[in-house]
Every structure is written in C-alpha cells, then in structure tokens.
Amino acid sequence: MRIFIYLYFLLIIFGCSEKNQKSKDFPGLEIVDSIQVFNDPDLFFQDLDPVLEKLLFIKKSDSIQEVQILDFNGNLQNSFSLDQNYKKNNIHLLSALFFKDHEGIVVFGSEEIITYSMTGEIDSIISFSDVQRQYFSRSDLSFSLENFGDKIFLLNNEIVNLKHSDLSEFSNVEIFYVFDLKSKESTTFLKFPKSSIFQKNKYFFKGAWSPVYTFDKNLLHVVFGIEPTIYNYSPIPPYQLLSSLPLKLNSYRSFNGLDKLSSKFRFFDHSFTSGKILSIKKLLDYFVIVYFPGINDQKLGEQLQGKSTEDIIKNIRKLKKKYPNRVAVIDPQGNTLADFIPEKLNPTSMIIRNGDLYMLGSSNIDSNDNLLKIFRLTLNMKDK
C-alpha cells in the first residue's frame, strides 16, 4: 500500500502538460505541446480523451488486468479490475482499450466486446461466437481498433492465416469484421480490389498483405501491407470502393510478388527487405503515413540463414537502427510533401483524437527523466 501511494505521489510531482512549446522538429509536422506523466514500467498507455483531459492505462500481471484513469497532470482519477465483474476467465485482449463518447471504455476481448463505465461497471457485453479466435494478444497502440459511429472494425482472422501458396484464397477472403454496438450483430466484408497486386496471381511472403486502416469523415481508408496504395471506401454497406491513391514514397522498396514459386526463391529474404506500410491516419486533408522503407540488401537471407534465434534477433535490431521507420505526409493528390525519420517519436503509436494527432515519445530518448511523453502534433506546410 505504501508503494502504491509513493508511486502516485511521484505521478503528481512529475505530471505536467507543456503548453505552447512549439518546435519545428520535423518537415511537415510540428510538435505543439506534450503531456508528461511519471513513466511506471508496469503501466501501458492505451488512449487519451482531450475533451475530458483523461489518460487511459492498463496494468497487467498474472492475476489481474487493472484499468487506471489519470488526468493530464498524472493524478489518478479511478482504477478498477477488468475481471472484477466479468464472470468468465480473464479477458484475452485483441486490441488497445479506448474511450467511447467521453463516457465509457471499450474492451475488445477474444470472445466479447465489453463496454465499461468510467467507474468500472459493465454497461454492455456483445458476444461473437461466429468469429474465428485470434491466436495473439495485443493491447498496444500499434494494434488499436478504430470505430465509425457505433461500429467497430477488426481484421478478420482469415486474412492473418492466408496461405501464400494458395492463390485462390486471395480472391475469396473477406478482410474485415464489423461489429455493431447497437444491433449487437457482426459481419465480414471487403475483398481485395481487382486492381490490387494481391489479385494478380502473384506469390508473396506471409503477412505481406496485412492491412492498416483509418476513418475520416465519411470514408474508410485502407492500405494492404506492402502495397503502397491507399484504397478509399464508403464506410457503410455495401462498402463500395470509391477511389485509389498510389503513394510516391522516395525511400520505399517495393516487392510486387513472383509469377511462380521456385526452390531458389526464399520468402525469408523479402519479408525483411520489402517496404511495408505500418500505419495510416488522416489529419485535415492530408494523410500521415508510417512505413518501413525496406532493406537494400538482397543477401540478407543468406547472412541470417542457419544462425541461432538470438543471433537473428541481434542482427535485426542492428538493421532496424540502420533502416528505421519513416513518416510521410501525403497531400490529397498522392504527392509526398514530407518524408523523415521521427527521432523523438514512436510513430506506430499515432492516434487521432478530437481532430488532433498524438504520438508517444520514443523509448530511447529522455530515458533518465522517467517521464512518459505524449506529443500533440499539427501540420506545418508553410514552406510547401
């Protein structure tokens, strides 16, 4: 109990919100201000609500999953166990938790969507027995679900389990599940568009097609993994494809698949060397894209082949430092207005809340001050 009080005493001391600290740190994007709270390594940031000025965290252990709500100064507002009123086993999370309509919290588990009040009471439970179970558990911001009104969109597990050797599956698989919080119904939808490289009877490495998506006004924007094209859909049935926008990324290393499988070809090589779109958000009329540019090393697979898992991990970590993720700002015509390495930011954590773009600070900077930093960014197109 004393440790608990001490930790939150530190939260209050360190909690602060740096306003009006403008800095042109990046071409195309500008840090407006930041929220800073004590960085408890046992707490994982989930979401923020700029209207209520609240932060959402989850604390995990072997026996409990605890939600903690803090204000923007780091003061604890409320905490509760996800499992305290849940009659089944512990909730197996498939996504980061998020605030809903400034009055509740949505939790996406492997069997149910559960909506909690801010004080921890369960408001609603939606079961989906027809949904294929996800085999992984994710609750970080790089795997945050998005909603459109009362509908929540999730990747269909079939897209995760596609076999790269069976080209017929690419024509039939439906990519998304959509869950309606009002009607409590779920359905699958959206196939690869005919113009996609994944409809050209080509062979790809597993996961090359894994999509990222976002909503803006009345559009659903989707990018299919390594294919540098934004597909724009209507977010309501029948989810019509309205347009597509090829991306012009100068640093991007494309892989367009193979006509046939060969014993000489190893997908292992291309899974590391190919570029891939990791996240997409819409800020005003511009797209903010996070992407891995790819590795310009055709012999990478040969270098890693036969090495131990530990050695492979070490080599990949070195390569990630040499070829870090990049951020690009794209105009409505698909032109790249800015393309940079976000040295102070963790770009895959980016979220849009109340029309503003937020990113977590990179974990490898300011490590001595024990602060978790959440930056608010805006467009800076003055020189464009």
C-alpha positions in Angstrom: 0.0 0.0 0.0 2.9 2.4 0.8 4.5 1.6 -2.5 1.2 2.4 -4.3 0.9 5.8 -2.5 4.5 6.6 -3.3 4.1 5.8 -7.0 1.2 8.1 -7.3 2.9 10.8 -5.3 5.5 10.7 -8.0 2.8 10.8 -10.7 1.6 14.1 -9.2 5.1 15.5 -8.9 6.2 14.6 -12.4 2.8 15.1 -14.1 2.7 18.2 -16.2 1.4 19.4 -19.6 3.8 21.5 -21.6 1.7 24.0 -23.4 2.8 26.4 -26.2 6.2 24.8 -26.6 6.3 25.0 -30.4 9.1 23.4 -32.2 9.7 22.8 -35.9 11.2 19.4 -35.3 10.1 17.7 -38.4 9.4 18.7 -42.0 5.6 18.8 -42.5 4.7 18.2 -38.8 5.2 20.4 -35.8 5.1 19.5 -32.1 2.5 21.8 -30.5 2.8 20.6 -26.9 3.1 17.5 -24.8 1.6 15.6 -21.9 4.1 14.2 -19.4 3.5 11.8 -16.6 5.6 9.6 -14.5 6.6 6.5 -16.5 5.6 3.5 -14.5 7.0 0.5 -16.4 4.0 -1.7 -15.3 1.5 0.7 -16.9 0.8 0.5 -20.6 -0.7 3.6 -22.3 -4.0 2.9 -24.2 -5.8 6.1 -25.1 -6.5 9.7 -24.2 -9.6 11.9 -24.3 -8.6 15.6 -24.9 -12.1 16.8 -24.1 -12.1 15.2 -20.6 -8.3 15.6 -20.3 -8.0 11.9 -19.2 -5.4 9.2 -20.0 -6.2 5.5 -20.1 -3.7 2.9 -19.0 -3.8 -0.8 -18.3 -1.7 -2.6 -15.7 -1.1 -6.3 -16.3 0.0 -9.1 -14.1 -0.5 -12.9 -14.0 -3.6 -12.5 -11.8 -5.2 -9.1 -12.8 -5.7 -6.6 -15.6 -6.3 -3.2 -14.0 -7.6 -0.1 -15.7 -6.2 3.1 -14.5 -7.5 6.6 -15.5 -5.3 9.6 -14.9 -5.8 13.3 -15.7 -3.3 15.2 -17.9 -1.3 16.1 -14.8 -0.7 12.4 -13.9 -3.2 12.3 -11.0 -5.1 9.0 -10.5 -8.8 9.6 -11.1 -10.0 6.0 -10.9 -8.9 2.4 -11.2 -10.7 -1.0 -11.5 -10.1 -4.6 -12.5 -11.3 -5.6 -15.9 -12.2 -9.0 -14.5 -14.0 -8.0 -11.3 -17.5 -8.1 -12.7 -16.6 -10.5 -15.6 -17.9 -14.0 -14.9 -15.7 -15.8 -17.3 -11.9 -16.2 -17.3 -9.6 -13.3 -17.7 -10.2 -11.2 -20.8 -7.9 -12.0 -23.6 -7.3 -8.6 -25.2 -7.2 -8.3 -29.0 -6.6 -4.5 -29.1 -5.8 -1.5 -27.1 -8.6 -0.2 -24.9 -10.2 3.1 -25.9 -12.5 5.8 -24.6 -16.0 5.9 -26.2 -18.1 9.1 -26.5 -16.4 10.7 -23.4 -18.4 8.5 -21.0 -17.2 4.9 -21.3 -14.3 2.5 -22.1 -14.5 -0.2 -24.8 -12.6 -3.5 -24.3 -12.2 -5.9 -27.2 -11.6 -9.5 -26.0 -11.3 -12.8 -27.9 -15.0 -13.7 -27.3 -16.8 -10.4 -26.4 -16.8 -6.7 -26.7 -17.3 -5.2 -23.2 -18.3 -1.6 -22.5 -17.4 -0.3 -19.1 -18.4 2.9 -17.4 -15.6 5.2 -16.2 -16.1 3.8 -12.7 -15.8 0.1 -13.8 -19.4 -1.1 -14.1 -20.1 -3.2 -17.1 -22.6 -1.4 -19.3 -22.9 -4.0 -22.1 -21.5 -7.2 -23.4 -21.6 -8.3 -27.1 -20.6 -11.9 -27.7 -19.5 -13.1 -31.1 -19.3 -16.9 -31.2 -19.1 -16.9 -35.0 -15.7 -15.0 -35.1 -12.6 -17.0 -35.5 -10.4 -16.8 -32.4 -7.3 -14.7 -32.7 -4.2 -16.5 -31.7 -2.4 -13.5 -30.4 -3.0 -11.0 -27.6 -2.3 -7.3 -28.4 -3.0 -4.3 -26.3 -0.5 -1.7 -27.5 -1.3 1.3 -29.7 0.3 -0.2 -32.8 -2.8 -2.5 -32.7 -5.6 -0.1 -31.9 -9.0 -0.7 -33.3 -11.0 2.1 -34.9 -14.7 2.8 -34.8 -17.1 4.5 -37.1 -20.1 5.7 -35.1 -21.4 2.6 -33.2 -19.5 0.2 -35.5 -16.1 -1.3 -34.6 -13.8 -2.7 -37.3 -11.4 -5.6 -36.7 -9.3 -7.6 -39.1 -10.8 -11.0 -40.0 -8.5 -13.8 -38.7 -8.7 -15.4 -42.1 -6.6 -12.6 -43.5 -4.0 -13.3 -40.9 -4.0 -17.0 -41.8 -3.9 -16.7 -45.6 -1.6 -19.3 -47.2 0.8 -17.6 -49.6 0.9 -20.8 -51.7 -2.8 -20.9 -52.4 -3.7 -18.1 -54.8 -7.4 -18.9 -54.9 -7.8 -17.7 -51.3 -6.9 -14.2 -52.2 -10.0 -13.9 -54.4 -12.4 -15.0 -51.8 -11.2 -13.8 -48.4 -13.1 -11.1 -46.7 -10.7 -8.8 -44.9 -12.7 -7.1 -42.1 -15.2 -7.9 -39.3 -17.5 -5.1 -38.4 -19.4 -5.2 -35.0 -22.4 -3.0 -34.4 -22.6 -2.0 -30.8 -26.3 -1.1 -31.1 -27.7 -4.1 -33.0 -25.1 -6.4 -31.5 -24.5 -8.0 -34.9 -21.3 -8.8 -36.7 -20.5 -9.5 -40.3 -17.5 -9.8 -42.6 -16.9 -7.6 -45.7 -14.3 -6.2 -48.1 -12.3 -8.3 -50.6 -9.0 -7.2 -52.2 -9.8 -4.8 -55.0 -9.3 -6.1 -58.5 -6.5 -3.6 -59.1 -4.5 -4.7 -56.1 -1.2 -6.6 -56.5 -2.8 -9.3 -54.4 -5.3 -10.0 -57.2 -2.7 -10.5 -59.9 -2.0 -14.2 -59.3 1.4 -13.5 -57.7 3.1 -15.2 -54.8 4.0 -13.2 -51.7 5.5 -13.9 -48.3 3.1 -14.5 -45.4 1.7 -11.3 -43.9 2.7 -9.1 -46.9 -1.0 -8.2 -47.3 -1.8 -7.3 -43.7 -3.8 -4.1 -43.9 -3.8 -0.9 -41.9 -6.8 1.4 -42.0 -8.4 4.6 -40.7 -11.6 6.6 -40.9 -12.1 10.2 -41.9 -15.4 12.0 -42.3 -17.4 9.5 -44.5 -14.5 7.5 -45.8 -12.7 4.3 -44.9 -9.0 4.4 -46.0 -7.2 1.1 -46.3 -3.6 0.2 -47.3 -2.8 -3.5 -47.9 0.6 -4.2 -46.3 3.4 -3.8 -48.7 1.3 -2.3 -51.5 1.9 1.5 -51.4 -1.7 2.5 -52.4 -4.5 4.0 -50.4 -7.9 2.5 -51.2 -10.8 4.7 -50.3 -14.2 3.0 -49.5 -17.6 4.0 -48.3 -17.8 3.0 -44.6 -21.4 1.8 -44.9 -22.7 -1.2 -46.7 -22.0 -2.3 -49.4 -18.6 -0.7 -48.7 -18.1 0.5 -52.3 -14.6 1.2 -53.5 -14.7 4.9 -54.4 -11.1 5.6 -55.5 -7.5 4.7 -55.0 -4.3 6.8 -54.4 -0.9 5.4 -55.3 1.8 6.6 -52.8 5.0 8.2 -54.1 7.5 7.3 -51.3 11.1 8.1 -52.3 12.6 5.7 -49.8 10.2 2.8 -50.3 11.5 -0.6 -51.6 8.6 -2.3 -53.4 8.1 -6.0 -53.9 5.4 -6.9 -56.4 5.4 -10.7 -56.0 6.5 -13.6 -58.1 4.9 -15.3 -61.0 5.7 -18.8 -59.7 7.3 -20.5 -56.7 10.8 -21.7 -57.1 13.2 -23.6 -54.8 15.7 -20.8 -55.5 13.3 -18.2 -54.1 13.1 -17.7 -50.4 10.3 -15.6 -48.9 12.6 -15.2 -45.8 14.7 -12.6 -47.7 11.8 -10.5 -49.0 9.9 -10.5 -45.6 12.8 -8.4 -44.2 13.9 -6.4 -47.3 10.5 -5.3 -48.6 9.0 -2.0 -47.5 5.6 -2.1 -45.7 3.0 0.5 -44.6 2.6 0.2 -40.8 0.0 2.9 -40.0 -2.2 5.5 -41.7 -4.1 8.5 -40.3 -5.9 11.5 -41.8 -5.1 14.9 -40.5 -7.2 17.6 -42.1 -6.9 16.9 -45.8 -3.5 15.2 -45.5 -2.5 11.6 -44.9 0.2 10.8 -42.3 1.8 7.5 -43.2 4.2 5.4 -41.1 6.2 3.0 -43.1 9.2 0.7 -43.0 11.3 1.6 -46.1 12.7 -1.9 -46.6 16.4 -3.0 -46.6 18.6 -2.7 -49.6 20.4 -6.0 -49.1 19.5 -8.9 -51.3 21.8 -11.2 -49.4 20.2 -10.6 -46.0 18.5 -14.0 -46.0 21.8 -15.8 -46.7 23.5 -13.9 -43.9 20.8 -14.9 -41.4 20.3 -18.4 -42.6 21.5 -21.0 -40.2 22.0 -18.6 -37.3 20.5 -19.0 -33.9 17.4 -17.2 -32.9 19.4 -15.0 -30.6 21.8 -14.0 -33.4 19.0 -13.3 -35.8 17.3 -11.0 -33.3 20.6 -9.2 -32.7 21.1 -8.7 -36.4 17.5 -7.5 -37.0 17.9 -5.0 -34.1 21.0 -3.6 -35.8 19.2 -3.3 -39.1 16.3 -1.6 -37.5 18.6 1.1 -36.3 20.2 1.4 -39.8 16.8 1.3 -41.6 14.3 3.0 -39.1 10.6 3.5 -39.7 9.8 6.7 -41.5 6.9 9.2 -41.5 5.5 10.7 -44.7 2.9 13.5 -45.1 0.9 13.0 -48.3 -1.4 15.5 -50.0 -4.8 14.6 -51.5 -3.2 14.0 -54.9 -0.8 11.5 -53.5 2.3 13.7 -53.6 4.8 13.3 -50.7 5.2 16.7 -49.1 7.5 15.5 -46.3 9.3 12.3 -45.5 11.5 12.0 -42.4 12.8 9.8 -39.6 10.9 10.7 -36.4 13.8 10.5 -34.0 11.9 11.8 -30.9 8.7 9.8 -31.6 7.3 6.3 -31.7 5.3 6.7 -34.9 3.4 3.4 -34.8 1.7 4.7 -31.7 0.0 7.6 -33.5 -3.7 8.2 -32.9 -6.2 10.9 -33.9 -8.4 12.3 -31.1 -10.7 15.2 -31.4 -9.1 16.1 -34.7 -5.5 16.2 -33.3 -2.6 13.9 -34.0 -0.8 12.3 -31.0 2.3 10.1 -30.8 4.2 8.7 -27.9 7.8 9.8 -27.3 10.4 7.3 -28.4 11.5 5.0 -25.6 15.2 5.5 -26.4 15.2 9.3 -25.6 15.0 11.1 -22.3 15.3 7.7 -20.5 16.8 9.3 -17.4 13.9 11.6 -16.5 11.3 8.7 -16.0 8.7 10.5 -18.0 6.1 9.2 -20.4 5.7 11.8 -23.1 2.7 12.1 -25.3 3.2 14.7 -28.1 0.4 16.6 -29.9 1.4 17.4 -33.5 0.0 19.6 -36.2 0.7 20.1 -39.9 3.3 22.6 -40.9 3.0 23.3 -44.6 4.3 26.9 -44.6 7.3 26.0 -46.7 5.5 23.6 -49.0 
